[in-house]
Amino acid sequence: METSPTLILSEEDIYIKIKRISLQILETCLEDKVIIVAGIYKNGALLAELISAQLKELTDTKVVLATVTIDKKNPLHSVQVSIEPSLYENKSVILVDDVLNTGSTLMFAAKHFLDVPLKQFKTAVLVDRNHKKYPIKADFKGISLSTSLNERVEVDFKSPAKAELI
Protein backbone atom coordinates (compact mmCIF):
# COMPACT_ATOMS: atom_id res chain seq x y z
CA MET A 1 0.00 0.00 0.00
CA GLU A 2 1.47 3.30 -1.11
CA THR A 3 1.07 6.31 1.16
CA SER A 4 0.74 9.84 -0.08
CA PRO A 5 3.71 12.21 0.34
CA THR A 6 4.02 14.24 3.53
CA LEU A 7 4.78 17.92 3.06
CA ILE A 8 7.92 18.80 5.00
CA LEU A 9 8.48 22.35 3.78
CA SER A 10 6.05 24.60 1.95
CA GLU A 11 7.16 27.22 -0.56
CA GLU A 12 7.10 29.87 2.18
CA ASP A 13 9.11 27.60 4.52
CA ILE A 14 11.72 26.99 1.82
CA TYR A 15 12.22 30.70 1.19
CA ILE A 16 12.50 31.40 4.94
CA LYS A 17 15.17 28.65 5.18
CA ILE A 18 17.02 30.08 2.17
CA LYS A 19 17.10 33.55 3.75
CA ARG A 20 18.39 32.12 7.05
CA ILE A 21 21.06 30.03 5.27
CA SER A 22 22.11 33.13 3.28
CA LEU A 23 22.44 35.20 6.46
CA GLN A 24 24.55 32.46 8.07
CA ILE A 25 26.78 32.35 4.98
CA LEU A 26 27.26 36.12 5.18
CA GLU A 27 28.20 35.90 8.87
CA THR A 28 30.79 33.23 8.03
CA CYS A 29 32.17 35.17 5.04
CA LEU A 30 32.05 38.62 6.62
CA GLU A 31 35.54 39.68 5.52
CA ASP A 32 35.37 38.13 2.03
CA LYS A 33 35.39 40.16 -1.17
CA VAL A 34 34.04 37.18 -3.18
CA ILE A 35 31.83 34.23 -2.20
CA ILE A 36 31.61 31.21 -4.50
CA VAL A 37 28.25 29.40 -4.33
CA ALA A 38 28.59 26.05 -6.10
CA GLY A 39 25.44 23.97 -6.53
CA ILE A 40 25.39 20.26 -7.36
CA TYR A 41 23.36 19.68 -10.52
CA LYS A 42 20.29 19.56 -10.65
CA ASN A 43 18.39 20.51 -7.49
CA GLY A 44 21.51 21.64 -5.64
CA ALA A 45 22.20 24.03 -8.51
CA LEU A 46 18.63 25.36 -8.30
CA LEU A 47 19.02 25.88 -4.54
CA ALA A 48 22.40 27.56 -5.12
CA GLU A 49 20.74 29.97 -7.57
CA LEU A 50 18.16 30.91 -4.93
CA ILE A 51 20.82 31.34 -2.23
CA SER A 52 23.00 33.36 -4.61
CA ALA A 53 20.08 35.67 -5.48
CA GLN A 54 19.32 36.13 -1.76
CA LEU A 55 22.98 36.91 -1.02
CA LYS A 56 23.02 39.53 -3.78
CA GLU A 57 20.00 41.21 -2.15
CA LEU A 58 21.68 41.22 1.26
CA THR A 59 25.24 42.30 0.44
CA ASP A 60 27.50 44.16 -1.96
CA THR A 61 30.02 41.31 -1.73
CA LYS A 62 30.59 39.72 -5.13
CA VAL A 63 28.75 36.38 -5.37
CA VAL A 64 29.87 33.93 -8.07
CA LEU A 65 27.48 31.11 -8.93
CA ALA A 66 28.86 27.80 -10.22
CA THR A 67 27.36 24.44 -11.13
CA VAL A 68 28.98 21.18 -10.07
CA THR A 69 28.21 18.16 -12.24
CA ILE A 70 28.76 14.72 -10.73
CA ASP A 71 27.49 11.26 -11.60
CA LYS A 72 25.62 10.50 -8.37
CA LYS A 73 25.47 6.77 -9.16
CA ASN A 74 29.19 6.67 -9.93
CA PRO A 75 30.74 9.56 -7.98
CA LEU A 76 34.32 8.41 -8.55
CA HIS A 77 33.98 9.50 -12.18
CA SER A 78 34.93 13.03 -13.03
CA VAL A 79 33.48 15.99 -11.23
CA GLN A 80 33.09 19.11 -13.35
CA VAL A 81 32.67 22.70 -12.19
CA SER A 82 31.29 25.39 -14.50
CA ILE A 83 34.00 27.90 -13.54
CA GLU A 84 37.79 27.66 -13.73
CA PRO A 85 39.71 26.71 -10.56
CA SER A 86 41.55 30.06 -10.67
CA LEU A 87 38.21 31.77 -9.93
CA TYR A 88 37.76 29.94 -6.62
CA GLU A 89 41.40 29.69 -5.58
CA ASN A 90 41.90 31.26 -2.11
CA LYS A 91 38.18 32.09 -1.93
CA SER A 92 35.36 30.93 0.32
CA VAL A 93 33.40 28.16 -1.40
CA ILE A 94 29.92 27.10 -0.33
CA LEU A 95 28.96 23.71 -1.82
CA VAL A 96 25.16 23.39 -2.05
CA ASP A 97 22.85 20.39 -2.48
CA ASP A 98 19.16 20.00 -1.81
CA VAL A 99 19.25 16.86 0.38
CA LEU A 100 22.11 15.38 2.42
CA ASN A 101 21.43 11.67 2.72
CA THR A 102 24.49 9.38 2.85
CA GLY A 103 26.97 12.16 2.17
CA SER A 104 28.58 10.48 -0.84
CA THR A 105 27.63 13.19 -3.35
CA LEU A 106 28.85 16.02 -1.11
CA MET A 107 31.99 14.08 -0.18
CA PHE A 108 33.08 13.39 -3.75
CA ALA A 109 32.19 16.91 -4.87
CA ALA A 110 34.13 18.33 -1.90
CA LYS A 111 37.12 16.16 -2.83
CA HIS A 112 37.28 17.95 -6.18
CA PHE A 113 37.65 21.35 -4.51
CA LEU A 114 40.53 20.11 -2.34
CA ASP A 115 42.83 20.22 -5.38
CA VAL A 116 42.86 24.03 -5.11
CA PRO A 117 43.87 26.09 -2.07
CA LEU A 118 40.74 27.67 -0.57
CA LYS A 119 40.19 30.32 2.09
CA GLN A 120 37.41 28.15 3.53
CA PHE A 121 35.03 25.43 2.40
CA LYS A 122 31.48 25.03 3.75
CA THR A 123 28.43 23.00 2.79
CA ALA A 124 24.77 24.01 2.67
CA VAL A 125 21.70 21.78 2.26
CA LEU A 126 17.98 22.35 2.49
CA VAL A 127 17.28 18.96 4.16
CA ASP A 128 19.75 16.92 6.25
CA ARG A 129 18.44 13.35 6.60
CA ASN A 130 21.00 12.13 9.15
CA HIS A 131 21.95 8.89 7.31
CA LYS A 132 25.60 9.64 6.68
CA LYS A 133 28.02 6.96 5.50
CA TYR A 134 30.78 9.55 5.10
CA PRO A 135 32.22 12.06 7.60
CA ILE A 136 30.74 15.16 6.02
CA LYS A 137 28.34 17.57 7.64
CA ALA A 138 26.11 20.38 6.54
CA ASP A 139 27.48 23.66 7.87
CA PHE A 140 24.25 25.39 6.91
CA LYS A 141 20.96 23.49 6.77
CA GLY A 142 17.32 24.33 6.43
CA ILE A 143 16.00 21.38 8.41
CA SER A 144 17.31 18.18 10.03
CA LEU A 145 15.00 15.26 9.49
CA SER A 146 15.23 11.77 10.92
CA THR A 147 13.78 9.39 8.36
CA SER A 148 13.86 5.67 7.74
CA LEU A 149 16.15 4.39 4.99
CA ASN A 150 13.22 3.30 2.83
CA GLU A 151 11.72 6.79 2.84
CA ARG A 152 12.68 9.36 0.25
CA VAL A 153 12.86 13.15 0.45
CA GLU A 154 11.99 14.98 -2.73
CA VAL A 155 12.50 18.70 -3.23
CA ASP A 156 10.61 20.37 -6.06
CA PHE A 157 11.54 23.96 -6.85
CA LYS A 158 8.72 24.44 -9.35
CA SER A 159 6.04 26.87 -8.29
CA PRO A 160 4.88 26.28 -5.66
CA ALA A 161 8.18 24.97 -4.32
CA LYS A 162 7.93 22.16 -1.78
CA ALA A 163 9.85 19.43 0.00
CA GLU A 164 8.08 16.13 0.64
CA LEU A 165 8.77 12.90 2.45
CA ILE A 166 7.81 10.01 0.21
N, C-alpha and C positions, 0 to 999 in steps of 0.2 A: 504494500500500500504506500503510495507516494504522498508525502505531505506537501502542503503549499509553502512557498518561501516565507521566512520571517523577516520583516523589515528591521534592519539593524540601525541604519542611518538614513534619514530622509534627506532631500535636497538641501533644506535649510541646515540640518545637522552637519552635512558634509561641508558646506561653505563656512560654518562656524569653526569647524575643525581646521580647515585650510587657513583661516585667518589666524587661529591660535598657533598653528605650526609655523606660519610665516613670521609671526612676532617672535617666537622662540629662536628661529633661524637668525633673525636680525640681532637678537641679544647675543647670540653666540658669535656672530660675525661683525660685531660693533665697529671694530677698527679697520675692517676690510674695505678696499676700494672696488673690488670685484667679487661677486659671489657666482659660482658656477652651480646651476641646478640641472642635474642630469637625470632624466627619467628613463626607466626601463620600458622599452616598447612592449606593449601597446598601452595598457591602462596606466602604468607608471609614468609614461610620457605625457599622457593626458593630465594626470595629477600634477606633474612637474610644470606643465603649462599654466595650470590654475594657481599654483604656488608662486610661480614666476610673476604672473600678472599681479597677484596680491602684493608681492614684494615691491614691484615697481610703483604701486600706489602708495606704499608706506615709506619709501626711502628714495633718496637720490643716488644711492650706491648703484653702480652698474651691475645688472643681473644678466648673465649669459645662460641661455637655455640650450641644452644638448639632449640628444636622444641616444640611448644605449641599446644596441641590438644584441640579443643573446638567444641562443637556441635553448629554451628552458628544459627541453627533454634531453638535451645533450650539452650541458653547460661547459664542458671542457673544450668544445669547439670554439672558434674565434669569437671574441667579443669586439664589437665595433662601436665607436663613439663618433657622433656626427661633427665633432670639432677636433681640430688638431691638438695633440698633447701640449704643444707650446702655449696654447691658450689657457690651459688649466694648471700649468706648472707653477708651483709656489703660490697657489690660490686655495681658497676654501671651496671644497667640493661637497655638495649635498646630493647623495644618490637617493632617488625616489622610486618607490614601487607602491602599488595599490594595496597589496596584501602580503604580509610576512607570514609564511607558513613554516616550511622546514628551514628556510634560510639559505638554501642552495643557490637560488638565483642571485640574491644580494651578495653572497659570499664570492661567487665566481665573477660577478660584475666588479665587486670591490677589488678583487685580485688584479684586475686589469689596470686600475688606477694606481696600484702600488709600484708600477714601473716608472712612475714620474714623481719627483719630489713635490709634495703638497704642503701647504700651510697647515691645513687640517682637513679631515675627512669625516663626514657625518652621514647618517642615513635617516630617511623620513618615510613613513608608511601611513596609510589611512587606517588600516586594520592590522593589528598584531595578534595572530592566533595562538601564540605560545606553544608551538609544536616543533621547536627548533632541533635540527640534527647537527647544526653547525654553530660555532661560537660567535654569532653575530647578533647584534641587538639593534633595535630601532632607537635612535637618539631622539627623534621626534615622532610621535604617533598620535593619531586621532583617537583611537579606542583600542584597548586590550580586550580580547575576547577569548574565553576558554570554550573550546568546541571539541567535539569528538572527531576522531580521524576520518570517519566516514561522512562527516558533514563538509559542505563546501561554502565558501564565502565568495559571493559574486558582486563586483562593483560595476555599476553601469553609469557612465557619465552623460548619457543622453538625457535630454530634458523630459521629465524631471529626473535629476540624478538620484541614485539610491544605492545602498549597499544592503544585500540580503544574505541571510543564512539559508542554504539550501540543503 
